[in-house]
Amino acid sequence: MNTKECPSCAMEVDADSKTCPICQYEFAETKTSYKWIAIILAVIMLLYLVVF
């Protein structure tokens, strides 16, 4: 079972939980598309720095 730590109360909760069952902290949803966009932009910046 995958777990994650609640930043509010430090309780280990199920990784798929959207809220902490203890303190009701709402976990932010991260979209994978934003991660890929950030990676692509970082690669483009590195290539730009190497070429110029």
C-alpha positions, 0 to 999 in steps of 0.5 A: 500500500502506497502512503503519503505524509500529510503536511498538516498533521504528519499522519501517513495516509493512503496515497490515493486520498484527496483529504486527510482523514484526521485533520481534513487537509486537502491534498493538491492535485498535480497534473502530469501534463504540467510536469512534462511541460516543465521537463521539456522547457528545461531541456530547451533551455539547456540546449539553448545555453549549450548552443549559444 
